[in-house]
């Protein structure tokens, strides 16, 4: 996988050999983005299956369950991580055959998740591009492009699709502090695609929204509660508030695998808190900005209430309020049709 910590200075590809290495890569954000870590976790479980020396299926499943527990703990907020692992385990438990047959099956299912992700993203791009008008300026938060998925992207995939349709779009890229996924990763991707952009610090978004220079706000989602509350990269809530106050549409773009109907509202979503040094270790003229002994808080995500969301773009259509009704409908479509190309706008 691409080591995203090195971008944009260097494009480096690393190879992982064990499920522990995959868990560490997810934890340390070598790979990041909800769909990407879901796919990575699936392959991590395939590595665990290969590592297992079990001769019996019961012992083999015990090894898989232990590996899944480690992988799930690496980044707990994004629901795609647990979704992918549970899907692989469910398929394996339903199968019969030798341990060697099960190893092959686990790898095949992990590959199927990865392949489906590409198709899902392309479909989201098509649906979402219909919301973009020629000449739009869009504020985009965090990174939701090909780096955050297996390929193409979610919210950035919508922008990319609109651009490839010939629409003139301009993107204001939130830096997305403290890890700068916007200025490092999104800006790099937009440059690859030839899409015009400018980087802004997160606290500039309100100015551009207030002065009428922005027509749309787009971001992804790490988990969407049953009522439409969206957990996403920290800073999303403030951006959505400012957009809502100025009458600018706010769109979250995410696959239906990011919808968690087991949680009734966003306050129930676990919010990962990361190393305070990500906040404190900012350099200015080669010196650390924060005073020695300073403390910091570093929640990686926040929750945007459903009232601030105009619509949620999925691979099976654009979901509009009431979200508590329509999200369950779109989820059922996905379960029944298993990524068929039939679409529905609610």
BAGU-397318 format. One record per residue (C-alpha): residue number from 1; x, y, z; residue in three letters. Coordinates in Angstrom, 1 decimal. Layout:
residues N
<r NUM,<X,Y,Z>,"ala">
...
END
This chain:
residues 346
<r 1,<0.0,0.0,0.0>,"unk">
<r 2,<1.0,3.7,-0.4>,"unk">
<r 3,<2.6,5.1,2.7>,"unk">
<r 4,<0.3,8.2,3.1>,"unk">
<r 5,<2.6,9.7,5.8>,"unk">
<r 6,<5.2,10.4,3.1>,"unk">
<r 7,<3.0,12.3,0.7>,"unk">
<r 8,<3.4,14.7,-1.0>,"unk">
<r 9,<7.1,14.6,-0.6>,"unk">
<r 10,<7.5,11.0,-1.8>,"unk">
<r 11,<5.3,8.4,-3.3>,"unk">
<r 12,<6.4,5.2,-1.5>,"unk">
<r 13,<4.7,1.8,-1.6>,"unk">
<r 14,<5.3,-0.6,1.3>,"unk">
<r 15,<4.6,-4.3,1.7>,"unk">
<r 16,<3.0,-5.8,4.8>,"unk">
<r 17,<3.4,-9.4,5.7>,"unk">
<r 18,<1.3,-10.0,8.9>,"unk">
<r 19,<-2.0,-9.0,10.3>,"unk">
<r 20,<-0.1,-7.2,13.1>,"unk">
<r 21,<1.7,-5.1,10.5>,"unk">
<r 22,<-1.6,-4.2,8.9>,"unk">
<r 23,<-3.1,-3.2,12.3>,"unk">
<r 24,<0.0,-1.0,12.9>,"unk">
<r 25,<-0.3,0.6,9.5>,"unk">
<r 26,<-4.0,1.5,10.2>,"unk">
<r 27,<-3.2,2.8,13.7>,"unk">
<r 28,<-0.3,4.9,12.4>,"unk">
<r 29,<-2.2,6.2,9.4>,"unk">
<r 30,<0.0,4.7,6.8>,"unk">
<r 31,<-3.4,3.8,5.3>,"unk">
<r 32,<-6.4,5.9,6.2>,"unk">
<r 33,<-9.9,6.7,5.0>,"unk">
<r 34,<-12.8,4.6,6.2>,"unk">
<r 35,<-13.3,2.4,3.0>,"unk">
<r 36,<-9.5,2.0,2.6>,"unk">
<r 37,<-9.0,0.7,6.2>,"unk">
<r 38,<-11.9,-1.6,5.7>,"unk">
<r 39,<-10.4,-3.2,2.7>,"unk">
<r 40,<-6.9,-3.2,4.3>,"unk">
<r 41,<-8.4,-5.0,7.3>,"unk">
<r 42,<-10.0,-7.6,5.1>,"unk">
<r 43,<-6.5,-8.4,3.6>,"unk">
<r 44,<-5.1,-8.3,7.1>,"unk">
<r 45,<-7.5,-11.1,8.0>,"unk">
<r 46,<-6.3,-13.0,4.9>,"unk">
<r 47,<-2.8,-12.6,6.2>,"unk">
<r 48,<-3.9,-14.0,9.5>,"unk">
<r 49,<-5.4,-16.9,7.8>,"unk">
<r 50,<-2.1,-17.5,6.0>,"unk">
<r 51,<-0.2,-17.2,9.3>,"unk">
<r 52,<-2.3,-19.7,11.2>,"unk">
<r 53,<-0.8,-23.1,11.6>,"unk">
<r 54,<-4.1,-24.6,12.7>,"unk">
<r 55,<-5.0,-28.1,11.5>,"unk">
<r 56,<-8.6,-27.9,12.6>,"unk">
<r 57,<-11.3,-25.5,11.6>,"unk">
<r 58,<-12.1,-24.6,15.2>,"unk">
<r 59,<-8.6,-23.6,15.9>,"unk">
<r 60,<-8.4,-21.8,12.6>,"unk">
<r 61,<-11.5,-19.7,13.5>,"unk">
<r 62,<-10.0,-19.0,16.9>,"unk">
<r 63,<-6.9,-17.6,15.2>,"unk">
<r 64,<-9.1,-15.5,12.8>,"unk">
<r 65,<-11.2,-14.1,15.7>,"unk">
<r 66,<-8.1,-13.1,17.6>,"unk">
<r 67,<-6.7,-11.3,14.6>,"unk">
<r 68,<-10.0,-9.6,13.9>,"unk">
<r 69,<-10.1,-8.3,17.5>,"unk">
<r 70,<-6.6,-6.7,17.1>,"unk">
<r 71,<-7.5,-5.2,13.7>,"unk">
<r 72,<-10.8,-3.8,15.0>,"unk">
<r 73,<-9.0,-2.0,17.9>,"unk">
<r 74,<-6.6,-0.2,15.5>,"unk">
<r 75,<-9.1,2.6,14.6>,"unk">
<r 76,<-12.5,2.1,16.2>,"unk">
<r 77,<-14.5,5.1,15.0>,"unk">
<r 78,<-14.8,4.1,11.3>,"unk">
<r 79,<-17.5,1.5,11.0>,"unk">
<r 80,<-16.1,0.1,7.7>,"unk">
<r 81,<-13.3,-1.5,9.6>,"unk">
<r 82,<-15.5,-3.8,11.7>,"unk">
<r 83,<-18.0,-4.2,8.8>,"unk">
<r 84,<-15.3,-5.7,6.5>,"unk">
<r 85,<-13.9,-8.0,9.2>,"unk">
<r 86,<-17.4,-9.2,10.2>,"unk">
<r 87,<-18.2,-9.8,6.6>,"unk">
<r 88,<-15.2,-11.9,6.0>,"unk">
<r 89,<-15.7,-13.9,9.2>,"unk">
<r 90,<-19.4,-14.4,8.4>,"unk">
<r 91,<-18.6,-15.9,5.0>,"unk">
<r 92,<-15.8,-18.1,6.4>,"unk">
<r 93,<-18.1,-19.4,9.2>,"unk">
<r 94,<-20.8,-20.3,6.7>,"unk">
<r 95,<-18.4,-22.3,4.5>,"unk">
<r 96,<-17.4,-26.0,4.7>,"unk">
<r 97,<-14.1,-27.6,3.6>,"unk">
<r 98,<-10.6,-27.9,4.8>,"unk">
<r 99,<-8.5,-25.3,6.5>,"unk">
<r 100,<-6.7,-24.7,3.2>,"unk">
<r 101,<-10.0,-24.2,1.5>,"unk">
<r 102,<-11.0,-21.6,4.2>,"unk">
<r 103,<-7.7,-19.7,3.7>,"unk">
<r 104,<-8.5,-19.3,0.0>,"unk">
<r 105,<-12.1,-18.3,0.8>,"unk">
<r 106,<-10.9,-15.6,3.2>,"unk">
<r 107,<-8.6,-14.1,0.6>,"unk">
<r 108,<-11.2,-14.3,-2.1>,"unk">
<r 109,<-13.7,-12.4,0.1>,"unk">
<r 110,<-11.1,-9.7,1.0>,"unk">
<r 111,<-10.5,-9.3,-2.7>,"unk">
<r 112,<-14.2,-9.1,-3.4>,"unk">
<r 113,<-14.6,-6.3,-0.8>,"unk">
<r 114,<-11.7,-4.4,-2.5>,"unk">
<r 115,<-13.2,-4.9,-6.0>,"unk">
<r 116,<-16.7,-3.9,-4.9>,"unk">
<r 117,<-15.3,-0.7,-3.3>,"unk">
<r 118,<-14.1,0.6,-6.7>,"unk">
<r 119,<-17.5,0.0,-8.3>,"unk">
<r 120,<-19.3,1.6,-5.3>,"unk">
<r 121,<-17.1,4.7,-5.5>,"unk">
<r 122,<-17.8,5.1,-9.3>,"unk">
<r 123,<-21.5,4.9,-8.7>,"unk">
<r 124,<-21.3,7.5,-5.8>,"unk">
<r 125,<-19.4,9.8,-8.1>,"unk">
<r 126,<-22.1,9.6,-10.8>,"unk">
<r 127,<-24.9,10.3,-8.3>,"unk">
<r 128,<-23.1,13.1,-6.5>,"unk">
<r 129,<-21.9,14.8,-9.7>,"unk">
<r 130,<-25.6,15.5,-10.5>,"unk">
<r 131,<-25.5,17.9,-7.5>,"unk">
<r 132,<-22.5,19.9,-8.8>,"unk">
<r 133,<-23.2,22.8,-11.2>,"unk">
<r 134,<-20.9,24.2,-13.8>,"unk">
<r 135,<-18.7,26.9,-12.2>,"unk">
<r 136,<-19.2,25.7,-8.6>,"unk">
<r 137,<-16.6,26.5,-5.9>,"unk">
<r 138,<-16.6,23.7,-3.4>,"unk">
<r 139,<-15.1,23.5,0.1>,"unk">
<r 140,<-13.8,20.0,0.7>,"unk">
<r 141,<-12.6,18.8,4.2>,"unk">
<r 142,<-10.0,16.1,4.9>,"unk">
<r 143,<-9.1,13.6,2.1>,"unk">
<r 144,<-11.7,11.5,0.4>,"unk">
<r 145,<-10.1,10.7,-2.9>,"unk">
<r 146,<-8.5,7.5,-4.2>,"unk">
<r 147,<-6.1,7.5,-1.3>,"unk">
<r 148,<-9.0,7.1,1.2>,"unk">
<r 149,<-10.6,4.2,-0.7>,"unk">
<r 150,<-9.5,1.4,-2.9>,"unk">
<r 151,<-9.8,3.6,-5.9>,"unk">
<r 152,<-11.6,6.8,-7.2>,"unk">
<r 153,<-12.9,8.3,-4.0>,"unk">
<r 154,<-16.1,9.4,-2.1>,"unk">
<r 155,<-16.6,13.1,-1.8>,"unk">
<r 156,<-13.5,13.9,-3.9>,"unk">
<r 157,<-14.7,11.2,-6.3>,"unk">
<r 158,<-17.8,13.3,-6.8>,"unk">
<r 159,<-15.7,16.3,-7.6>,"unk">
<r 160,<-13.5,14.2,-9.9>,"unk">
<r 161,<-16.5,12.9,-11.8>,"unk">
<r 162,<-18.0,16.3,-12.2>,"unk">
<r 163,<-14.6,17.5,-13.6>,"unk">
<r 164,<-14.4,14.6,-16.0>,"unk">
<r 165,<-18.0,15.4,-17.2>,"unk">
<r 166,<-16.6,18.8,-18.3>,"unk">
<r 167,<-18.0,20.9,-15.4>,"unk">
<r 168,<-15.7,23.7,-14.3>,"unk">
<r 169,<-15.2,23.3,-10.6>,"unk">
<r 170,<-12.8,25.0,-8.2>,"unk">
<r 171,<-12.0,23.5,-4.8>,"unk">
<r 172,<-11.1,25.3,-1.6>,"unk">
<r 173,<-9.1,22.6,0.3>,"unk">
<r 174,<-9.3,22.7,4.0>,"unk">
<r 175,<-5.8,22.0,5.5>,"unk">
<r 176,<-7.6,19.6,7.9>,"unk">
<r 177,<-5.4,20.0,11.0>,"unk">
<r 178,<-3.7,18.5,12.9>,"unk">
<r 179,<-2.5,15.9,10.3>,"unk">
<r 180,<-3.1,18.1,7.3>,"unk">
<r 181,<-4.8,15.4,5.2>,"unk">
<r 182,<-6.2,18.2,3.0>,"unk">
<r 183,<-3.1,20.2,2.2>,"unk">
<r 184,<-0.9,17.1,1.9>,"unk">
<r 185,<-3.2,14.5,0.3>,"unk">
<r 186,<-6.3,16.2,-1.3>,"unk">
<r 187,<-4.2,18.9,-2.8>,"unk">
<r 188,<-1.8,16.3,-4.2>,"unk">
<r 189,<-4.6,14.3,-5.7>,"unk">
<r 190,<-6.3,17.3,-7.2>,"unk">
<r 191,<-3.0,18.2,-8.9>,"unk">
<r 192,<-2.9,14.8,-10.4>,"unk">
<r 193,<-6.4,15.2,-11.8>,"unk">
<r 194,<-5.8,18.8,-13.1>,"unk">
<r 195,<-8.6,20.2,-11.0>,"unk">
<r 196,<-8.1,23.8,-9.9>,"unk">
<r 197,<-7.7,24.3,-6.2>,"unk">
<r 198,<-6.5,26.6,-3.4>,"unk">
<r 199,<-5.6,25.6,0.1>,"unk">
<r 200,<-7.2,27.4,3.0>,"unk">
<r 201,<-6.7,26.9,6.7>,"unk">
<r 202,<-9.7,25.3,8.5>,"unk">
<r 203,<-10.6,28.6,10.2>,"unk">
<r 204,<-10.9,30.4,6.9>,"unk">
<r 205,<-13.9,28.4,5.7>,"unk">
<r 206,<-16.5,30.7,7.5>,"unk">
<r 207,<-15.1,33.8,5.7>,"unk">
<r 208,<-15.5,32.3,2.2>,"unk">
<r 209,<-19.0,31.0,3.0>,"unk">
<r 210,<-20.1,34.3,4.5>,"unk">
<r 211,<-18.8,36.3,1.5>,"unk">
<r 212,<-20.7,34.1,-1.0>,"unk">
<r 213,<-17.7,32.6,-2.6>,"unk">
<r 214,<-18.7,29.0,-2.1>,"unk">
<r 215,<-21.7,27.1,-3.6>,"unk">
<r 216,<-21.3,23.6,-2.0>,"unk">
<r 217,<-19.6,21.9,0.9>,"unk">
<r 218,<-18.5,18.2,0.5>,"unk">
<r 219,<-17.0,15.7,2.9>,"unk">
<r 220,<-17.0,12.0,3.6>,"unk">
<r 221,<-18.1,10.0,6.6>,"unk">
<r 222,<-16.4,7.5,8.9>,"unk">
<r 223,<-19.7,6.4,10.4>,"unk">
<r 224,<-23.3,7.5,9.9>,"unk">
<r 225,<-25.9,6.9,12.7>,"unk">
<r 226,<-29.4,5.7,11.9>,"unk">
<r 227,<-30.8,9.3,12.3>,"unk">
<r 228,<-28.3,10.8,9.8>,"unk">
<r 229,<-25.8,12.2,12.3>,"unk">
<r 230,<-22.3,12.0,10.6>,"unk">
<r 231,<-19.0,11.3,12.3>,"unk">
<r 232,<-16.2,12.6,10.2>,"unk">
<r 233,<-12.8,14.1,10.5>,"unk">
<r 234,<-12.5,16.7,13.3>,"unk">
<r 235,<-13.5,20.2,12.0>,"unk">
<r 236,<-16.5,18.9,9.9>,"unk">
<r 237,<-19.0,20.1,12.5>,"unk">
<r 238,<-17.7,23.7,12.5>,"unk">
<r 239,<-17.7,23.7,8.7>,"unk">
<r 240,<-21.2,22.4,8.5>,"unk">
<r 241,<-22.4,24.9,11.0>,"unk">
<r 242,<-20.9,27.8,9.0>,"unk">
<r 243,<-22.4,26.5,5.8>,"unk">
<r 244,<-25.8,26.0,7.3>,"unk">
<r 245,<-25.8,29.5,8.7>,"unk">
<r 246,<-25.1,30.9,5.2>,"unk">
<r 247,<-27.5,28.7,3.3>,"unk">
<r 248,<-24.8,26.6,1.5>,"unk">
<r 249,<-25.8,23.0,0.8>,"unk">
<r 250,<-23.8,20.4,2.8>,"unk">
<r 251,<-23.3,16.9,1.3>,"unk">
<r 252,<-21.8,13.9,3.0>,"unk">
<r 253,<-20.6,11.2,0.5>,"unk">
<r 254,<-20.2,7.7,1.9>,"unk">
<r 255,<-20.9,4.1,0.9>,"unk">
<r 256,<-23.9,2.3,2.6>,"unk">
<r 257,<-21.3,0.3,4.5>,"unk">
<r 258,<-20.6,3.5,6.6>,"unk">
<r 259,<-24.2,3.6,7.7>,"unk">
<r 260,<-24.6,2.0,11.2>,"unk">
<r 261,<-28.2,1.3,11.9>,"unk">
<r 262,<-27.3,-0.2,15.3>,"unk">
<r 263,<-26.6,3.3,16.6>,"unk">
<r 264,<-29.7,5.5,16.9>,"unk">
<r 265,<-27.8,8.8,17.0>,"unk">
<r 266,<-24.3,10.3,16.7>,"unk">
<r 267,<-23.7,10.8,20.4>,"unk">
<r 268,<-23.4,7.0,20.7>,"unk">
<r 269,<-20.4,6.9,18.2>,"unk">
<r 270,<-17.1,6.3,19.9>,"unk">
<r 271,<-14.7,9.1,19.1>,"unk">
<r 272,<-11.0,8.1,18.9>,"unk">
<r 273,<-8.5,10.4,20.6>,"unk">
<r 274,<-5.0,10.4,19.2>,"unk">
<r 275,<-1.6,11.4,20.5>,"unk">
<r 276,<-1.5,15.0,21.7>,"unk">
<r 277,<1.9,15.4,20.0>,"unk">
<r 278,<0.0,15.6,16.7>,"unk">
<r 279,<-1.2,19.0,17.9>,"unk">
<r 280,<1.8,20.1,19.9>,"unk">
<r 281,<4.6,19.2,17.5>,"unk">
<r 282,<3.8,21.9,14.8>,"unk">
<r 283,<7.0,23.5,13.6>,"unk">
<r 284,<7.6,27.2,12.9>,"unk">
<r 285,<11.0,28.3,11.6>,"unk">
<r 286,<12.3,24.9,12.6>,"unk">
<r 287,<11.1,25.2,16.2>,"unk">
<r 288,<8.2,23.7,18.0>,"unk">
<r 289,<5.4,26.2,18.5>,"unk">
<r 290,<3.9,25.0,21.8>,"unk">
<r 291,<5.7,25.8,25.1>,"unk">
<r 292,<7.5,23.0,26.9>,"unk">
<r 293,<5.2,21.2,29.2>,"unk">
<r 294,<2.1,22.3,27.3>,"unk">
<r 295,<-0.8,19.7,27.1>,"unk">
<r 296,<-3.3,19.2,24.3>,"unk">
<r 297,<-6.4,17.4,23.3>,"unk">
<r 298,<-6.7,15.6,20.0>,"unk">
<r 299,<-10.1,14.0,19.1>,"unk">
<r 300,<-9.7,12.7,15.6>,"unk">
<r 301,<-13.4,13.0,14.7>,"unk">
<r 302,<-16.5,15.0,15.5>,"unk">
<r 303,<-20.2,14.5,14.9>,"unk">
<r 304,<-22.3,16.7,12.6>,"unk">
<r 305,<-26.0,16.7,13.6>,"unk">
<r 306,<-28.4,15.6,10.8>,"unk">
<r 307,<-30.1,19.0,10.8>,"unk">
<r 308,<-27.0,20.4,9.2>,"unk">
<r 309,<-26.8,17.8,6.4>,"unk">
<r 310,<-28.6,18.6,3.1>,"unk">
<r 311,<-28.3,15.1,1.8>,"unk">
<r 312,<-26.1,12.0,2.0>,"unk">
<r 313,<-24.8,10.6,-1.3>,"unk">
<r 314,<-24.5,6.8,-1.4>,"unk">
<r 315,<-23.8,4.2,-4.2>,"unk">
<r 316,<-27.5,3.5,-4.4>,"unk">
<r 317,<-28.7,7.1,-4.6>,"unk">
<r 318,<-29.0,10.4,-2.9>,"unk">
<r 319,<-30.7,10.2,0.6>,"unk">
<r 320,<-32.6,13.2,1.8>,"unk">
<r 321,<-34.4,13.9,5.1>,"unk">
<r 322,<-36.0,12.3,7.0>,"unk">
<r 323,<-32.8,10.4,7.4>,"unk">
<r 324,<-34.2,8.1,10.1>,"unk">
<r 325,<-36.6,6.7,7.6>,"unk">
<r 326,<-34.6,6.9,4.3>,"unk">
<r 327,<-31.3,5.6,5.5>,"unk">
<r 328,<-32.8,2.3,6.5>,"unk">
<r 329,<-34.5,2.1,3.1>,"unk">
<r 330,<-31.3,2.7,1.2>,"unk">
<r 331,<-29.5,0.2,3.5>,"unk">
<r 332,<-32.1,-2.4,2.7>,"unk">
<r 333,<-31.7,-1.8,-1.0>,"unk">
<r 334,<-28.0,-2.6,-0.6>,"unk">
<r 335,<-28.5,-5.7,1.3>,"unk">
<r 336,<-31.1,-7.0,-1.1>,"unk">
<r 337,<-29.4,-6.1,-4.4>,"unk">
<r 338,<-25.8,-6.6,-3.3>,"unk">
<r 339,<-24.3,-3.7,-5.3>,"unk">
<r 340,<-26.5,-4.2,-8.4>,"unk">
<r 341,<-26.6,-1.1,-10.6>,"unk">
<r 342,<-30.2,-0.3,-9.9>,"unk">
<r 343,<-30.4,3.2,-8.3>,"unk">
<r 344,<-33.0,5.0,-6.3>,"unk">
<r 345,<-33.2,8.6,-5.1>,"unk">
<r 346,<-35.2,9.1,-1.9>,"unk">
END
